[in-house]
């Protein structure tokens, strides 16, 4: 079979794999995440800048500020991916933006999970060791941790910046993907390529999900143990802490588990041949992966709600800002409303004219009463 015929056949298979509505749906979902995520993260960043109580409440709140920044940067790339799906998975923005978008998405994947992990560990220390004064929970320690998270995230995503490309050899149209180069078509070179891709996918799974999730689960398990069994705080406080911890961990797992599970399946079965993948498994992977990516990306829109709107100073500041905006809108509307029309002036002021009429009417009424009294007498 010729290369051109094989490419055309693969492209037709790809088009048959997903119906037309699928591309429009995924593109629309990406735009929804972009809108909600951009608005929510901008509100969080502004809230931290304008609300002193939020900054002074806890030094660990700075992790939320960093989380909002990385989420905001990431959601700004989603319109590119949305257009990619609107064009039926055809990349039209060139190699440069392909590298930028994929690099930013992986930096966000690592940094978001790392910041969530740091926040979980900080809360665990605050609950389980409330009287301790560890360096890592002070301003300098949190600053150093944040710098380390940013540097490690930027470094671990470097392969995406180097090897991402807007061409793909298996289809006859341009798409944006990441692939290590093949030196030759020999069996040794192909095997080396599969091993590199498999190890890269496995590294993303371990450092981008399974490692941090173990730390997060341990942290919140320690929080729940301390709150429930050591009876720290009131009954209502215990209930709120339990619900919040459960919500944080559950949302994190729901958003990232499908994507990371499929990535792990791809690494072990698709590249490293540690496990066998049937044709049905390959087909399921191709169908399910876009939805899993959407779910993982949605975490960037949910993070502001879970980690910022649960803080009382932020909620109070947001409510105050909303009230101020409504008052300003009401006052502006009053200024734009035209004043009521006054009667035209006829031979002098309308007030004097009305006063004169009222005086005359009063005089006539008094005179009528006087005549009536005289007749009675």
N, C-alpha and C positions, 0 to 999 in steps of 0.2 A: 504494500500500500504506500502511495507517495505521501510526502510530508504535508502537502497542501490538502490532500483528501483527508488525511488523518486530523488535521487542524479543523477543517470544516465539520467533520463528524463529531469531534469533541465539543465544538461550539454549539452545534445543534443539540447535543446531549445536555449541555449546560442550560440552554434555553428551555428545554423540555422539563428540566428538574424543578423549575419555579414558574408558576403562572404569572401573567402580566400584573395582576393586582398585588402580587408579593413585592415587587420592586417599589411600587407606589406606597405600599403600607410601611415598609422599612424606612423609606425616605421621609415619610411623614412623621414616623416615630422619632427619628433622629432630630427633626426640626422641633418636635415637642420637647425633647430632652434639652436641646439648645436653648429654647425660650425659657423654660422653667429653671434650668441650671444657671443660666446667665443672670436672670433676675434674682434668684435666691442667693447666689454667691456674691453678687454686688451688694445686696442688702446686708449680708453678713459682714463683708469687708467694711462697709460704711458704718454699720453698727459698732464694730470694734473701734473704729476711729473716733466716733462721736460720743460713745458711752463710756465714761470713766469707771462707773461701777462694774461694767463688764470686764474691763482690763484689770481692775483691782481685786475682783472677786477671787481669782485664782490665776497663778502664773501659767498653769497648764492650758488655759484658754487660748494661749498663743498657738497651740497646735491646731486649734480650730481655724484660726486666722490663716495659717499656712495651708491648711486643707482647702479652704475656700479659694485661695489664690491658685493652687494647682488645678482645682476643679474648674475654675473660671477660664484659665488658659486652655484647658482641654476642650471644654464645650464649644469654644470658638472654632475648633476644627471640624465640628460635626456638620456644619453646612456643606463642607467639601464632600464628606461621605454621603450626605443626603442627595446631593446632585449626582454623585456616582451611581446611586441606585435609581434615581429618576431617569438616568440615561441607560438603564438596563445593565448596570455593573460595567460601564465603560468609563475609564478614567480620562478626563479631558484637560486636566490641569498641569500635566507635565511632570518630569522627574523630580524637580525641586520641591514642589508642594507635596508630592507623594512621600518624599523623605521626611519633610517637616511634619506632616500629619501623622505618619506612623511613629515617628520618634516621640512626638508630644504625647500620643496615646499611650505609649509604653512608659514614658516618664510619669504620666498620671497614674498608671496602674501600680507602679512600684511606690511612688511617693504617697499616694492615697492610703494604701494598705500600711505602709510604714508609719505614717502619722497616726492612723487609727490604732495601731499597735502601741505606739508611744503613749497615746492618750489613755489607752486601757491600762497599761502598766502604771502610769502616774496615778490613776484613780484607785488602782489596787493598793498602791503604797499609802495613799491618803486615807483609805478606809482601814486597812489592816495594821498600819503603823502610824496612827495619827499624831503621836508625840515625837516622831523622829524628824530630824532636820537633815535629810540627805542632800548632797550637792546637786544631784540630778534633778531634784524638784525645784531648785532655786532658779532665778532668772538666768544666770550664766550657764547652768547645766541644761536648761531647756533651749537656750540659744545654741549651745554646742551640739545638742542632739538634733535640732532642726537643720543646722548646717550639714551635719553628717548624713542626714536623710536626703537632703537635696543633692549632695555630691554623689552618694551611692546610687540614687535613682538616675541621675544624668549619666553616670558611668555605665550602669547595667543596660541602658537603652541604646548605647552607641552602635551595636550591630544593626539596629533599624535605620540609623542615619547613614551608615556606610553601604549596606547591601539592599536597601529598599529600592525598587525600580518600578517604572510605569510600563514595563513590557513583561509578557509572560509567554513562554514558548508553547503552551498546550492549547491555546485558543487563538482565534484569528482576529481578536480585537484587543485594544490596550486596556490593561487593568493594573491596579497598584498592588504590589505584593512584595514580600521579602524572601530572598533566596541567596544562599551562599554560592559563590562561583564554582563552576566545574572546570578543572584544568584540562581534561580531555574526556573522551567518551569511553575510555577503558573501564573494565569492571572494577579495578582498584579505585579509580577516581569516583565512579558512581557510588561505590560502597562508602568511601570517605565522605561524600556529600550527604548521604543518608544519615551517617553517624553524627555529622556536625549538626544537621537540622534536628535530629532527634535529641541530642544533648542540649541544644539551645531551647527547644520546647520544654524539655524536662526541667531545665534551670528556671524558666519562667514559672512553671507550676510550683516548684519547691519554694523559691524565694518570693514569688509574687502572690502565693496563696496559702499553701499547706503549712509552711513554716510559721508565718504570721498568725494563721487561724489557730494553731495550737497554743501560741502565746496568749492570744485574746481569750480563748476558751478557759485557759488556766487562770487568767487575771480575773475574769468575771465569776468563775467558780470560787475563787478565794474571796471575792467581794460578797457573794451570796452566803458563803459559809460564815464569814465574820458577822454579817448583818443578822442572819437568821439564828445562828446557834450561840453567838456571843452576846446577842441582844443589845446591839449598839443602836441607839436612837429610839424614837417612838415607834408605835405600831404602824402609823401612817407612813413614817419615813422608811420603814422596812419595806412596806408594800410598794412605795414609789421606786425605791432603789431596785427592787426585784423586777418590777415591770420594765424599767428603763434598761437594765442590763439585758433582760431577755429580748427586748425590742432591738437593741443595738446588734447583738450577736445574730439574731434571726435575720434581720435585714441584710447584714453583711454576707451571711451564708447564701441567702436566696439570690442575691445579686451576682455573686461571683462563682458559686459552686458549679452551675451548668457550664460556663465558659471554661473553667479550669479543668473540669472533668473531661470535657471533649478535647481540650488541649493535651491532657495526660493520655487519653486514648490515642490521639494522633501521634504523640511522641513514642509510646510503647508499641503500638500496633502498626502505625503507618510508616515510621522511620527506622526504629531500632529492632523491629521484628521480635520483641520480647513476648508479645501476645499476637495471636492471629486475628485479623480483621476480615470478615467475609464481605462479599459485594453488598449485601444488605446493610452491613455496618458502615461501609463507606458511603452509601447513599444516605443513610440516616445522619451521618456526620455532616455531609454537605447541606442537607435540609435544615438541620437543627442549629448549626453554628451561627448563622446570621441572627437568629432570635436570642441565642445565648450572648452574643456580643452586645445586642441592644440592652439586654437585662443588666449586663455588667456596666455598660455606659450609664444606665439610669441611676447608678449609685452616686454619680456626680451631682445629680439633681436632688437626690434624697438626703445626701449628707448635710446640707444646710438646715433642713427640717429637723433631722434627728439630733444634731450636735449643737445647733445654735438656738433654735426655737424652744428647746427644752430648758434653756437657761432663763431664769426669771428676769434678771436685769435686761437681757436682750428683748424679751417679750414686752416688758414695760416700756423700753425705749421705742420699740416698734409701734406700740399702741399710742404713745405720746406723739410720735411722728405722724401717725395716721390721723389723730385728732387735730394736730396742727395743720395738716394738709386740708382737712375738711373745713376748718375754720377759715383758712385762707381762700378756699374756693367759694365759700358762702359770702365772705366780704367782697370778693372780686365780682361776684354775681350781683350784689347789691349796688356796687358802683356802676355796673353796666346797665342796671335797670333805670329807664328814664323817669324823671320826677313827675308827679301828678300835675295835670293842667289846672291853672288858676283862672277864675272868671276874668273876662276882659274888663278893663277900666272904662267906665262911662262917666264923664264929667267929674273926675276926681277918683279917689281910690275906692275900690270895691268894698273895703272894710268900713269906710265912712258911710258909704251908701247903705250898706246893710244895717249899720248902727242907727242911721236916721230912720230907716223903715221900722226897726224894732222900737225906737222911741215913740214914733207916731202911733204905732199899734198899741203900745202901752198906754198912751194918753187917751186914745179912744176908748179903751177898755175901762179906764178909771172914770171917764166922763159918763159912760153908760151905767156903771154901778151907782154913781152919784144921783143920776136922774131916777133910777129905780128906787132908791131909798126915799127920795122926796115924794114920789108917788105913793109910797107905802104910808108915809106920815100923813 
